[in-house]
Amino acid sequence: MKKVIFLLLLTFFTTSSFSQNETNKLKLQKDRLMLHNVAIYLRNVSQGSIDIDSAMILACKAHKLPYTLANDEGFNDGSNFPGNNLITNDYVRGAELLLPRLRTVDQIKLSLQIGSFYLFKAGAKKNDLENALLYIHKAQKLAEKSKIQKWSFQSKFLLAKYYYQAGKPHLSSTIFTQLVNAARKTKNEKILAEAIDNQGTFMPDSNKEKAVILAEALAIYKKLGNKEKEIETYMKIIPVHFWTGNTKLAKQELLTSLSLQKKIGFLYTQYTETTIAHIELFENNYKNALYYALESVSSMEKTKDYAFADSFYIRLGNIYSTKGYYEDAIKFYLKGIEYNQKELNTGTWYKSFFGAVRSLMDSSKYIEALKYLEDNSKKYPPKNDLDNMILNQLKATCYERLAKVKEAESNYEKVDFYARKLKSIEAMKDVAECSSHMALFYIKINKPQKAKEITDRVIAITKKTNKDFNHQTLELSLFKIDSINGNYLSAIDHMKNYTRIQDSMDDISKNRDYENLKFKFETTAKEQNIKSLKQQTRLQKNELHSSRLLNTISVSSLFLLLIIIILLYNRAKIKQRNTARLQLKEKEIKLKNVKLERLVEEKEWLLKEIHHRVKNNLQTVISLLNSQSSYLKDDLAISTIKNSQNRIYAMSLIHQRLYQEDNVSMINMPDYCNELVEYLKESFNAEYIHFEVKIDAIELDISQAIALGLIINEVITNSIKYAFKDTENCIIGLSLSETSENCYRLFISDNGIGISDIVELQNSDSFGMTLINGLSNTLEGDLSIQNENGLSFELLFKKDFR
């Protein structure tokens, strides 16, 4: 019966664990979708003034998610792997120290995670890029060693991303193309979709080919039924169509994406809804613009995602301002500014600030608008060229309306200066709009040639970006320029366009549906306030009723409680005494543990101090021997002292390492052997000899390390002194490897003249050979000497676990 219960419990917990793992993966997909959605939105709403990495950092900060989540999709499926939590907590050094201790696949994952951490930091610091490349190459080597296709692809994906971040887009594009071609040969649609997705993602939005490439990835994601990746790919395609002038297709794709988001239960739809509102406003569809703007605010409130509330309220402000409701518009702008400064203070509220200024100007409050501009721009100076251009255009317009021509022209010159600096496709609409106002001003002050230069530049921008900048100010400027120059037919066409746009706006302003929608929104807001008040009243009544009922129950239960208290009092007293005894014992145990910990720390400190002093004493002996050798003239005696010095140094090096390292009992053999070889090479001035040293990542205790060090010293010293007749093509090899678990092989060889009688050497009673044999016996190892193309020593031994 017990076995049956155990099996049932095991099945339950296994199923729960699997279910929890699947839930984590689904949550991870949703979180990644949200981060990419928010970052792409922020990148576009800032009109190129922040890069995608900075936008992603803001998105992660706003939603309290680790930044690594945004870029580790290929190698982090939600299941935990060693070291990932260290990078998540920004302790990358800890991850770097952990890396050599992991198995191969975990080393690959962690190397990719570390490389990604350095690569996608905000900005592009040389040091970070160098660190990123170091770990990407490490991951590549490990992937080749593992021969697992997935890791080979993932390391190459990250390498291509590195070249893109390092400002080498051509090299990045070449690697992505190679990966796509390789993915097609695998016949694995998931790998192919990922390869194409990466290729398209790391292309500029101004390149129409990006949308074509991503469309293929989108088709595969649809086929695979991966809705999250389908939505994410739509969000990457939409900016390409929007910024290259195909706003109709961009809107259609936004509506499709919104439908998919609702279908999978993705709640953060406000970023898509506000973008649709922006396009509808741009196309003068004010009813739809207001509908989606209100939906975005509603979604924001449902998700309580107020980090970027300013961008949703600015949309409402723009719509209200365009419709002439300036006071309402200003309220929305100020509300957005308040939210932004209270939450992340990203600086995106600057557009709300401009919106409030425009509303004051549209209300003919130019002095008030100018003062508001001056005060806020001193307190919060613009941080980029785009904001500088718009700020000066608004100032210029205020001065123009106040008939201060000189001040207006001075600010328009600044507008022209910043407009020429802006080259990104995202800023072109604002450049065209500000330039059109500037052209109209120069016509007013009788400088038509200057106005013509500006309008020509605007028309060139619209042709270059394929964006139909349909602004009545531009049409009015072109009409006046053509009228002055006598181009009457062209002037008539521009006046028709101006009248058509103006009439369209006037017709829309009379649209009853829009007014109904606005009224409905305001009524809904009031109803919600009334509903909230009623709910509070109802809650208060319920609380009062509950309070009375509670009092009745309390009085009725008081007598019963007194009886229970009396019955439990004795038991509580006994329990209290037992608890006091247990607490006393617990304190004693804790005190003993603290003392033991201190003893351990003192022991480690004393051991380190002993190693330090032993090392110093051995160095002193080496120095004394060195001083003694200067008084000797017998070569044999000098050689003997030299050999003794080398042996002492081999032991001294052990104690030096134990003093320097945290581990006071184990020696890192690769570092020790390399340092010993370098010492012998320098000691005998053997620069003509090429040392081939290959030591596996092995740690041995002090006794075994000293024995091995002395053997290595004796054999290499012997090879340096006697193995070579001349100084050409001299090679000494040293390797230490793990042949099986806890079994090691030391192999030392040279390509020298060898020895005439190997048996005589093995039976030699020379001090060096006696020492080698004695140390081999100490290690309980098997020593063999071969005389073929030079002399070689092989020692097989096991790790000592004492």
Buried (B, 14 or more C-beta within 10 A) or exposed (E): EEEEEEEEEEEEEEEEEEEEBEEBEEEBBBBBBBBBBBBBBBBBBBBBBBBBBBBBBBBBBBBEBBBBBBBBBBBBEBEEBBBBBBBBEEEBEBBBEBBEEBEEBBBBBBBBBBBBBBBBBBEEEEEBBEBBBBBBBBBBEBBEEBEBBBBBBBBBBBBBBBBBBBEBBEBBBEBBEEBBEBBEEEEBEBBBBBBBBBBBBBBEBBEBEBBEBBBBBBBBBBEEEBBBBBBBBBBBBBBBBBBBBBBEBBBEBBEBBBEBBEEBEBEBBBBBBBBBBBBBBBBBBBBBBBBBBBBBBBBBEEBEBBBBBBBBBBBBBBBBBBBEBBEBBBBBBBBBBBBBBEBBEBBBBBBBBBBBBBBBBBBEBBEBBBEBBEEBBEEBEBEBBBBBBBBBBBBBBBBBBBEBEEBBBBBBEBBBEBBEEBEBBBBBBBBBBBBBBBBBBBBEBEBBEBBBBBBEBBBEBBEEBEBEBBBBBBBBBBBBBBBBEEBEEBBEBBBEBBBEBEEEBEEBEEBEEBEEBBEEBEEEEEEEEEEEEEEEEEEEEEEEEEEEEEEEEEEEEEEEEEEEEEEEEEEEEEEEEEEEEEEEEEEEEEEEEEEEEEEEEEEBEEBBEBBBEBBBEBBEBBEEBEEEBEEEEEEEEBBBBBBBBBBBBBBBBBBBBBBEBEEBEBBBBBBBBBEBBEBBBEBBEBEEBEBEBEBEEBBBBBBBBBBBBBBBBBBBBBBBEEBBEEEEEBBBBBBBEEEEEEEBBBBBBBBBEBBEEBEEBEEBEEEBBEBBBEBBEBBEBEBEBBBEEBBBBBBBBBBBEE
